[in-house]
Amino acid sequence: MDNRQKVLNLIGLATKAGKAASGEFSTEKTVKTGKAFLVVVSEEASDNTKKMFTDMCTYYKVPICYFGNKDELGHAMGKEMRASLAIVDEGLAKAIVKQMNTIGGSGYESK
């Protein structure tokens, strides 16, 4: 299993455990209420969406990464396409970041 798949599996695990919020509104709310440990934005997301989340995560000091396409993220969560999601469990967030770092060049930004 490659590292990309491991990231998607961890996102799926977080979702099943109720430790992930997805969709623009829920992700934004999670960040602004200080519950997000990691935000994942699809590489396919619009420039506006990427900028909005980048600025928000910078302000609230939440790590953000750009990963996967909308279908992959949605599928990992057992939902329709998703352009953004937030992980609200510190352990799972760290595990995802660790996998991202092994992939390299994933656009992970630590704040």
OpenMM code with the backbone's topology and positions (N, CA, C; nanometers):
from openmm import Vec3, app, unit

residues = "MET ASP ASN ARG GLN LYS VAL LEU ASN LEU ILE GLY LEU ALA THR LYS ALA GLY LYS ALA ALA SER GLY GLU PHE SER THR GLU LYS THR VAL LYS THR GLY LYS ALA PHE LEU VAL VAL VAL SER GLU GLU ALA SER ASP ASN THR LYS LYS MET PHE THR ASP MET CYS THR TYR TYR LYS VAL PRO ILE CYS TYR PHE GLY ASN LYS ASP GLU LEU GLY HIS ALA MET GLY LYS GLU MET ARG ALA SER LEU ALA ILE VAL ASP GLU GLY LEU ALA LYS ALA ILE VAL LYS GLN MET ASN THR ILE GLY GLY SER GLY TYR GLU SER LYS".split()
positions = [
    Vec3(0.0851, -0.1190, 0.0000),
    Vec3(0.0000, 0.0000, 0.0000),
    Vec3(0.0889, 0.1242, 0.0000),
    Vec3(0.0591, 0.2172, -0.0885),
    Vec3(0.1424, 0.3378, -0.0925),
    Vec3(0.0978, 0.4386, 0.0129),
    Vec3(0.1816, 0.5375, 0.0311),
    Vec3(0.1562, 0.6371, 0.1361),
    Vec3(0.0323, 0.7215, 0.1087),
    Vec3(0.0044, 0.7456, -0.0193),
    Vec3(-0.1175, 0.8207, -0.0535),
    Vec3(-0.2392, 0.7455, -0.0014),
    Vec3(-0.2386, 0.6136, -0.0225),
    Vec3(-0.3512, 0.5319, 0.0223),
    Vec3(-0.3590, 0.5305, 0.1748),
    Vec3(-0.2433, 0.5308, 0.2395),
    Vec3(-0.2412, 0.5343, 0.3868),
    Vec3(-0.3052, 0.6634, 0.4379),
    Vec3(-0.2763, 0.7751, 0.3717),
    Vec3(-0.3366, 0.9039, 0.4102),
    Vec3(-0.4885, 0.8948, 0.3962),
    Vec3(-0.5337, 0.8412, 0.2824),
    Vec3(-0.6781, 0.8287, 0.2586),
    Vec3(-0.7419, 0.7359, 0.3614),
    Vec3(-0.6721, 0.6280, 0.3967),
    Vec3(-0.7239, 0.5349, 0.4978),
    Vec3(-0.7365, 0.6035, 0.6336),
    Vec3(-0.6378, 0.6859, 0.6680),
    Vec3(-0.6424, 0.7592, 0.7955),
    Vec3(-0.7575, 0.8594, 0.7964),
    Vec3(-0.7810, 0.9216, 0.6817),
    Vec3(-0.8938, 1.0152, 0.6711),
    Vec3(-1.0245, 0.9380, 0.6904),
    Vec3(-1.0317, 0.8179, 0.6304),
    Vec3(-1.1496, 0.7328, 0.6462),
    Vec3(-1.1695, 0.6925, 0.7916),
    Vec3(-1.0592, 0.6579, 0.8561),
    Vec3(-1.0628, 0.6189, 0.9976),
    Vec3(-1.1130, 0.7341, 1.0843),
    Vec3(-1.0609, 0.8532, 1.0576),
    Vec3(-1.1018, 0.9723, 1.1321),
    Vec3(-1.2521, 0.9981, 1.1134),
    Vec3(-1.2983, 0.9790, 0.9903),
    Vec3(-1.4401, 1.0006, 0.9611),
    Vec3(-1.5272, 0.9022, 1.0393),
    Vec3(-1.4891, 0.7738, 1.0330),
    Vec3(-1.5672, 0.6709, 1.1027),
    Vec3(-1.5689, 0.6944, 1.2533),
    Vec3(-1.4586, 0.7490, 1.3038),
    Vec3(-1.4483, 0.7748, 1.4478),
    Vec3(-1.5165, 0.9064, 1.4876),
    Vec3(-1.5710, 0.9756, 1.3891),
    Vec3(-1.6362, 1.1040, 1.4175),
    Vec3(-1.5355, 1.2132, 1.4484),
    Vec3(-1.4138, 1.1977, 1.3950),
    Vec3(-1.3058, 1.2930, 1.4233),
    Vec3(-1.2703, 1.3784, 1.3018),
    Vec3(-1.3620, 1.3860, 1.2064),
    Vec3(-1.3367, 1.4675, 1.0878),
    Vec3(-1.4616, 1.5479, 1.0530),
    Vec3(-1.4391, 1.6679, 1.0040),
    Vec3(-1.5481, 1.7519, 0.9541),
    Vec3(-1.5169, 1.7794, 0.8084),
    Vec3(-1.6172, 1.7752, 0.7228),
    Vec3(-1.5876, 1.7992, 0.5821),
    Vec3(-1.6875, 1.8954, 0.5205),
    Vec3(-1.6471, 1.9465, 0.4056),
    Vec3(-1.7279, 2.0480, 0.3399),
    Vec3(-1.6801, 2.1841, 0.3883),
    Vec3(-1.6948, 2.2820, 0.3037),
    Vec3(-1.6388, 2.4141, 0.3322),
    Vec3(-1.6913, 2.4732, 0.4631),
    Vec3(-1.8232, 2.4678, 0.4831),
    Vec3(-1.8837, 2.5296, 0.6016),
    Vec3(-1.8362, 2.4614, 0.7305),
    Vec3(-1.8440, 2.3294, 0.7343),
    Vec3(-1.8034, 2.2554, 0.8551),
    Vec3(-1.6545, 2.2694, 0.8833),
    Vec3(-1.5734, 2.2655, 0.7784),
    Vec3(-1.4288, 2.2792, 0.7954),
    Vec3(-1.3966, 2.4166, 0.8537),
    Vec3(-1.4583, 2.5189, 0.7970),
    Vec3(-1.4360, 2.6566, 0.8437),
    Vec3(-1.4770, 2.6709, 0.9901),
    Vec3(-1.5926, 2.6162, 1.0250),
    Vec3(-1.6440, 2.6242, 1.1616),
    Vec3(-1.5484, 2.5541, 1.2595),
    Vec3(-1.4976, 2.4388, 1.2186),
    Vec3(-1.4059, 2.3611, 1.3027),
    Vec3(-1.2771, 2.4384, 1.3298),
    Vec3(-1.2260, 2.5040, 1.2257),
    Vec3(-1.1037, 2.5841, 1.2418),
    Vec3(-1.1305, 2.7021, 1.3354),
    Vec3(-1.2395, 2.7739, 1.3099),
    Vec3(-1.2681, 2.8959, 1.3862),
    Vec3(-1.3047, 2.8700, 1.5320),
    Vec3(-1.3510, 2.7484, 1.5621),
    Vec3(-1.3831, 2.7153, 1.7013),
    Vec3(-1.2635, 2.6502, 1.7714),
    Vec3(-1.1499, 2.6435, 1.7005),
    Vec3(-1.0268, 2.5934, 1.7620),
    Vec3(-1.0207, 2.4429, 1.7794),
    Vec3(-1.1042, 2.3696, 1.7055),
    Vec3(-1.1065, 2.2236, 1.7210),
    Vec3(-1.0207, 2.1497, 1.6189),
    Vec3(-0.9817, 2.2184, 1.5119),
    Vec3(-0.9081, 2.1516, 1.4039),
    Vec3(-0.7591, 2.1382, 1.4362),
    Vec3(-0.7058, 2.0187, 1.4135),
    Vec3(-0.5615, 1.9956, 1.4292),
    Vec3(-0.4927, 1.9899, 1.2935),
    Vec3(-0.5735, 1.9723, 1.1888),
    Vec3(-0.5191, 1.9658, 1.0537),
    Vec3(-0.6323, 1.9934, 0.9551),
    Vec3(-0.6021, 2.0714, 0.8521),
    Vec3(-0.6975, 2.0930, 0.7436),
    Vec3(-0.6375, 2.0338, 0.6170),
    Vec3(-0.7182, 1.9574, 0.5450),
    Vec3(-0.6763, 1.9001, 0.4174),
    Vec3(-0.7642, 1.9612, 0.3098),
    Vec3(-0.6998, 2.0210, 0.2103),
    Vec3(-0.7726, 2.0815, 0.0989),
    Vec3(-0.7328, 2.0077, -0.0281),
    Vec3(-0.8295, 1.9731, -0.1087),
    Vec3(-0.8026, 1.9022, -0.2333),
    Vec3(-0.7122, 1.9852, -0.3234),
    Vec3(-0.6238, 1.9149, -0.3958),
    Vec3(-0.5378, 1.9827, -0.4930),
    Vec3(-0.6229, 2.0421, -0.6048),
    Vec3(-0.7442, 1.9908, -0.6222),
    Vec3(-0.8352, 2.0394, -0.7275),
    Vec3(-0.9196, 2.1582, -0.6837),
    Vec3(-0.9123, 2.1928, -0.5558),
    Vec3(-0.9952, 2.3035, -0.5055),
    Vec3(-0.9616, 2.4319, -0.5815),
    Vec3(-1.0572, 2.5207, -0.5893),
    Vec3(-1.0351, 2.6468, -0.6609),
    Vec3(-0.9303, 2.7303, -0.5882),
    Vec3(-0.8700, 2.8222, -0.6606),
    Vec3(-0.7697, 2.9108, -0.6004),
    Vec3(-0.8303, 2.9899, -0.4851),
    Vec3(-0.9561, 3.0313, -0.5023),
    Vec3(-1.0237, 3.1062, -0.3961),
    Vec3(-1.0367, 3.0234, -0.2693),
    Vec3(-1.0762, 2.8967, -0.2856),
    Vec3(-1.0917, 2.8068, -0.1708),
    Vec3(-0.9571, 2.7854, -0.1027),
    Vec3(-0.8538, 2.7598, -0.1836),
    Vec3(-0.7192, 2.7379, -0.1277),
    Vec3(-0.6729, 2.8612, -0.0503),
    Vec3(-0.6929, 2.9781, -0.1095),
    Vec3(-0.6495, 3.1016, -0.0441),
    Vec3(-0.7269, 3.1252, 0.0852),
    Vec3(-0.8580, 3.1031, 0.0803),
    Vec3(-0.9404, 3.1235, 0.1994),
    Vec3(-0.8913, 3.0360, 0.3146),
    Vec3(-0.8702, 2.9065, 0.2863),
    Vec3(-0.8269, 2.8150, 0.3920),
    Vec3(-0.6824, 2.8412, 0.4350),
    Vec3(-0.5972, 2.8787, 0.3395),
    Vec3(-0.4579, 2.9097, 0.3743),
    Vec3(-0.4536, 3.0277, 0.4698),
    Vec3(-0.5276, 3.1337, 0.4361),
    Vec3(-0.5319, 3.2531, 0.5214),
    Vec3(-0.5913, 3.2210, 0.6584),
    Vec3(-0.7003, 3.1456, 0.6576),
    Vec3(-0.7679, 3.1103, 0.7820),
    Vec3(-0.6770, 3.0254, 0.8715),
    Vec3(-0.6114, 2.9259, 0.8111),
    Vec3(-0.5247, 2.8364, 0.8884),
    Vec3(-0.4008, 2.9090, 0.9403),
    Vec3(-0.3528, 3.0051, 0.8627),
    Vec3(-0.2398, 3.0858, 0.9078),
    Vec3(-0.2812, 3.1668, 1.0305),
    Vec3(-0.3978, 3.2288, 1.0209),
    Vec3(-0.4481, 3.3122, 1.1291),
    Vec3(-0.4742, 3.2306, 1.2560),
    Vec3(-0.5359, 3.1146, 1.2395),
    Vec3(-0.5705, 3.0317, 1.3554),
    Vec3(-0.4604, 2.9308, 1.3920),
    Vec3(-0.3478, 2.9385, 1.3189),
    Vec3(-0.2323, 2.8513, 1.3435),
    Vec3(-0.2669, 2.7022, 1.3385),
    Vec3(-0.3357, 2.6653, 1.2318),
    Vec3(-0.3701, 2.5252, 1.2084),
    Vec3(-0.2896, 2.4775, 1.0869),
    Vec3(-0.2225, 2.3625, 1.0969),
    Vec3(-0.1497, 2.3109, 0.9801),
    Vec3(-0.2473, 2.2824, 0.8652),
    Vec3(-0.2012, 2.3085, 0.7442),
    Vec3(-0.2850, 2.2830, 0.6263),
    Vec3(-0.2024, 2.2073, 0.5236),
    Vec3(-0.2669, 2.1189, 0.4503),
    Vec3(-0.1963, 2.0522, 0.3410),
    Vec3(-0.2910, 2.0386, 0.2222),
    Vec3(-0.2304, 2.0284, 0.1058),
    Vec3(-0.3067, 2.0133, -0.0178),
    Vec3(-0.2812, 1.8719, -0.0656),
    Vec3(-0.3889, 1.7957, -0.0768),
    Vec3(-0.3724, 1.6540, -0.1049),
    Vec3(-0.4914, 1.5974, -0.1806),
    Vec3(-0.4623, 1.5159, -0.2805),
    Vec3(-0.5653, 1.4377, -0.3476),
    Vec3(-0.6648, 1.5188, -0.4283),
    Vec3(-0.7496, 1.4452, -0.5001),
    Vec3(-0.8559, 1.5139, -0.5724),
    Vec3(-0.9859, 1.5023, -0.4938),
    Vec3(-1.0855, 1.5741, -0.5381),
    Vec3(-1.2123, 1.5805, -0.4638),
    Vec3(-1.2779, 1.4437, -0.4521),
    Vec3(-1.2669, 1.3639, -0.5593),
    Vec3(-1.3247, 1.2294, -0.5563),
    Vec3(-1.2569, 1.1421, -0.4513),
    Vec3(-1.1228, 1.1462, -0.4497),
    Vec3(-1.0464, 1.0652, -0.3529),
    Vec3(-1.0848, 1.1010, -0.2088),
    Vec3(-1.0883, 1.2299, -0.1802),
    Vec3(-1.1209, 1.2747, -0.0446),
    Vec3(-1.2633, 1.2359, -0.0069),
    Vec3(-1.3562, 1.2578, -0.0987),
    Vec3(-1.4952, 1.2216, -0.0729),
    Vec3(-1.5102, 1.0721, -0.0516),
    Vec3(-1.4456, 0.9951, -0.1385),
    Vec3(-1.4531, 0.8491, -0.1304),
    Vec3(-1.3958, 0.7987, 0.0016),
    Vec3(-1.2843, 0.8571, 0.0441),
    Vec3(-1.2208, 0.8175, 0.1700),
    Vec3(-1.3147, 0.8398, 0.2880),
    Vec3(-1.4004, 0.9403, 0.2748),
    Vec3(-1.4932, 0.9747, 0.3829),
    Vec3(-1.6296, 0.9090, 0.3657),
    Vec3(-1.6446, 0.8316, 0.2575),
    Vec3(-1.7717, 0.7659, 0.2312),
    Vec3(-1.8797, 0.8645, 0.1922),
    Vec3(-1.8376, 0.9735, 0.1277),
    Vec3(-1.9313, 1.0795, 0.0897),
    Vec3(-1.9114, 1.1169, -0.0566),
    Vec3(-1.9868, 1.2173, -0.0988),
    Vec3(-1.9683, 1.2730, -0.2327),
    Vec3(-1.8350, 1.3482, -0.2347),
    Vec3(-1.8064, 1.4119, -0.3462),
    Vec3(-1.6810, 1.4863, -0.3580),
    Vec3(-1.6634, 1.5857, -0.2435),
    Vec3(-1.5415, 1.5962, -0.1955),
    Vec3(-1.5090, 1.6902, -0.0881),
    Vec3(-1.3839, 1.7682, -0.1269),
    Vec3(-1.3914, 1.9013, -0.1161),
    Vec3(-1.2754, 1.9846, -0.1482),
    Vec3(-1.1961, 2.0180, -0.0225),
    Vec3(-1.2603, 2.0030, 0.0943),
    Vec3(-1.1899, 2.0369, 0.2185),
    Vec3(-1.2419, 1.9536, 0.3350),
    Vec3(-1.1529, 1.9293, 0.4300),
    Vec3(-1.1915, 1.8584, 0.5516),
    Vec3(-1.0973, 1.8983, 0.6634),
    Vec3(-1.1442, 1.8803, 0.7854),
    Vec3(-1.0624, 1.9105, 0.9028),
    Vec3(-1.0582, 1.7873, 0.9917),
    Vec3(-0.9417, 1.7615, 1.0498),
    Vec3(-0.9254, 1.6500, 1.1440),
    Vec3(-0.9264, 1.7093, 1.2845),
    Vec3(-1.0126, 1.6572, 1.3712),
    Vec3(-1.0271, 1.7147, 1.5050),
    Vec3(-0.9654, 1.6269, 1.6146),
    Vec3(-0.8824, 1.5317, 1.5724),
    Vec3(-0.8127, 1.4462, 1.6684),
    Vec3(-0.6629, 1.4655, 1.6482),
    Vec3(-0.5934, 1.5033, 1.7553),
    Vec3(-0.4513, 1.5358, 1.7427),
    Vec3(-0.3676, 1.4168, 1.6955),
    Vec3(-0.3947, 1.3004, 1.7514),
    Vec3(-0.3190, 1.1799, 1.7131),
    Vec3(-0.3351, 1.1458, 1.5668),
    Vec3(-0.4591, 1.1480, 1.5185),
    Vec3(-0.4848, 1.1180, 1.3772),
    Vec3(-0.4247, 1.2248, 1.2875),
    Vec3(-0.4344, 1.3500, 1.3292),
    Vec3(-0.3762, 1.4597, 1.2503),
    Vec3(-0.2258, 1.4384, 1.2353),
    Vec3(-0.1592, 1.4026, 1.3465),
    Vec3(-0.0139, 1.3801, 1.3415),
    Vec3(0.0209, 1.2615, 1.2527),
    Vec3(-0.0612, 1.1559, 1.2584),
    Vec3(-0.0365, 1.0376, 1.1752),
    Vec3(-0.0497, 1.0726, 1.0266),
    Vec3(-0.1486, 1.1553, 0.9941),
    Vec3(-0.1682, 1.1964, 0.8545),
    Vec3(-0.0507, 1.2822, 0.8079),
    Vec3(-0.0090, 1.3769, 0.8911),
    Vec3(0.1041, 1.4637, 0.8565),
    Vec3(0.2297, 1.3790, 0.8347),
    Vec3(0.2493, 1.2798, 0.9190),
    Vec3(0.3662, 1.1915, 0.9076),
    Vec3(0.3672, 1.1219, 0.7709),
    Vec3(0.2518, 1.0713, 0.7295),
    Vec3(0.2418, 1.0072, 0.5979),
    Vec3(0.2631, 1.1082, 0.4858),
    Vec3(0.2082, 1.2271, 0.5014),
    Vec3(0.2251, 1.3332, 0.4009),
    Vec3(0.3732, 1.3637, 0.3816),
    Vec3(0.4449, 1.3702, 0.4945),
    Vec3(0.5872, 1.4035, 0.4883),
    Vec3(0.6673, 1.2955, 0.4168),
    Vec3(0.6222, 1.1692, 0.4258),
    Vec3(0.6946, 1.0627, 0.3573),
    Vec3(0.6666, 1.0662, 0.2067),
    Vec3(0.5514, 1.1218, 0.1686),
    Vec3(0.5206, 1.1354, 0.0261),
    Vec3(0.6106, 1.2427, -0.0330),
    Vec3(0.6259, 1.3514, 0.0421),
    Vec3(0.7112, 1.4616, -0.0040),
    Vec3(0.6374, 1.5470, -0.1047),
    Vec3(0.6637, 1.6760, -0.0980),
    Vec3(0.6059, 1.7676, -0.1953),
    Vec3(0.4539, 1.7738, -0.1915),
    Vec3(0.3961, 1.7450, -0.0749),
    Vec3(0.2502, 1.7439, -0.0674),
    Vec3(0.1935, 1.8822, -0.0363),
    Vec3(0.2810, 1.9796, -0.0255),
    Vec3(0.2329, 2.1144, 0.0025),
    Vec3(0.1951, 2.1317, 0.1488),
    Vec3(0.2525, 2.0481, 0.2335),
    Vec3(0.2217, 2.0591, 0.3766),
    Vec3(0.2893, 2.1824, 0.4334),
    Vec3(0.2135, 2.2630, 0.5051),
    Vec3(0.2703, 2.3834, 0.5670),
    Vec3(0.2456, 2.3787, 0.7158),
    Vec3(0.3515, 2.3762, 0.7913),
    Vec3(0.3371, 2.3774, 0.9362),
    Vec3(0.3375, 2.5222, 0.9818),
    Vec3(0.2421, 2.5570, 1.0652),
    Vec3(0.2337, 2.6965, 1.1131),
    Vec3(0.2959, 2.7071, 1.2499),
] * unit.nanometer
topology = app.Topology()
chain = topology.addChain("A")
for resn in residues:
    res = topology.addResidue(resn, chain)
    for name in ("N", "CA", "C"):
        topology.addAtom(name, app.Element.getBySymbol(name[0]), res)
